[in-house]
């Protein structure tokens, strides 16, 4: 044939968008599978103009859905971050935004049975990337996944039907430990002596390397490096594009993140972190709650959030806030001793009875497009070791189109 075809669907999940495909529609051989998928997306190619990819990290995503691979699940799914200029697919971690579309895709494709009159179905999902279990409540209408509702996701136009996803026992998803570097905080020797990450790395005898910068490295659904915004010379209220264009900020970010990536064993040389491990770990800059203007020009009052934060989606900053990063941020806010807990605690000083701060049921993050609230269930105070039982995030999803994507090999 001149071209080959792949039956699939284009789905918006939360603030991301990508291709959903049934596992049985793909070649079993991993090399042939990825060759076909990269061709469908138009990768490698900076604009992905010869495929269906969206040419940004949040719109070049893949989800493969199939029958359960373990007996305690209803479905198994695999997430792939499809390279844009690099012809490769990263299967190392999960994507919370795209996960919000898994149950709906399965319902609409007949992978699970639901009653005509049912208003929702709760599914146990198995994410193969991290071997994690999730519970997902999918709203229904007429035997199919519902899309109409009044739930607002900042960063998505209009409203939709709320999909709640609970990540179960999510600590150590990629590294095997809640605090993979050994504790709620760690000092990374990349400072310039004033508490700020040095812009440029020196040689092995660089005295700057002896100045510590405090970070928290937490792995809940995904590993994230948390650093106070002033350590990178910012406020965590900037627009993502402003940060992308700030050369000194990006140098500081890459220097700090590269060092932690090496400490985690993701790369051998910190200088190779962007090229070899761009997706993990994420890095989030955090600050106490304050009012700010979103990228849409709306005003977010400081008393509506527990903290403000910006997170990476390299090679740029995330235009909104990744769901797995939000889950990790919210969990960190409930874990004493972390940078995030201290930032939230500082912001809640003097508040009384507003449900915010370090003791509420949910954590509200102020991000570039608005706010996101994440439910957190952590272990009781006084337990020998901190535990995170679950984190729950509400999103919306919508199937945008389905049919055959054509590609050439």
C-alpha positions, 0 to 999 in steps of 0.5 A: 500500500502507498499508505498505512492506516491506524484506527485511533481517536484524538482526545483532549484530556484536561489541558493536554491533547493526544492520540488514543489507540487500542492496544490490539490495533498496534503491532506487537513488536515494540520497534515496529509499534513505535515506528508507526506511532512516530509516523502518525505524529509526524515525528521527528519534525519541529512542526509535526506538519506531516502528522497529527502531533500538535508540536508542543509537549502538551499536544504530542502525547499518546495513550494505548488502552487495552484489557487489564494486565493484572487481575485487580484492574478493569483496564491497563493503559500506557502513556507515551510522551512523543518526541517532536524533534527527536524520533523517540517515545518516552514511556518512563512516566505517566500523564495525569491529564491524559489519564482523565480520558482513559475511562471515557475512551474505554467506554466509548470503544466498548472495552468496558460495559455500562448500563444505558441508564447509569449516570457514572461508572467507577473503573480501576485503572492500571498504569503500566508505566509505573505499575500503579493503580488508579480509581476513576469515576467517569460520568455517563449519558445514554451509555456513553461517556458524558462531556457536558457539565458545569466543571471548570478546568482553568486552561480549557474553554467552557465547562464539562463533565467532571472526571475524578481520578484517584492515584492510589498509594502513589509514593515512589511511582518512578524511584521507589521512594517518597523521598528518593534522596533520603529526606524531605529536604536536601541541599544541592551545592549549586549556590552562589553564596546568596541563596540563589542558584549560580547562573554558570557552573564552574570546574571541579574546584568552583567555590560556588559548588560549596554553597547549598540550595535547599530543595525537596525531591518528592516522588508522588505519581512523578518525581518533582524537584521543589525549590523556592522561587527566590533561589531561581531569581523569580516569584512563581507568578510569572507567565511561562513565556516570560520564564522561557525567555529569561536566559538566566532563569533557564540556566539556573533551572537546568543547572539545579535540575541537572544536578538532581537528575544525576543524583537520582541516577537518571543521567550520568552527567548533569549537563546531559539532563535536558538531552537525555532525561527532559521529562523526569524529574520535573522541577517546580518553583514555589512561593507563598500565596499572593495575587497575580494575573493569569495568562488570560488576563484574569486576576487570582486573589492570594486568598484563593490559593495555598501557594503559587507555582510554575513547573517544567514541561521541557524544553519550556515551562508548562503553560498550565500545570501538569496533573502528576506534578500537581498531585506531587505538589499537593502531597508535598504540601501535606508532608512536614519538612518539605519546601512546599509544606513550609511555603504553604505554612508561611502563607497560611499564618494568621488564617483561621477557618478558611480550610486552607493551609497545611491541614485542609483536605485539599491543596489549591495551586495557583498556576499560569491559567488559574487554579487547581485543587487536589485532594490529598489523603496522607497518613496520620501525624505521628506515624513512624514514616510519612505515607500518602494513601491517595491524591485525587484530581478533577478534570474534564475530557472530550473525544475530538475526533476518531477514525483512521490516521494515515502514515508512511514508513 
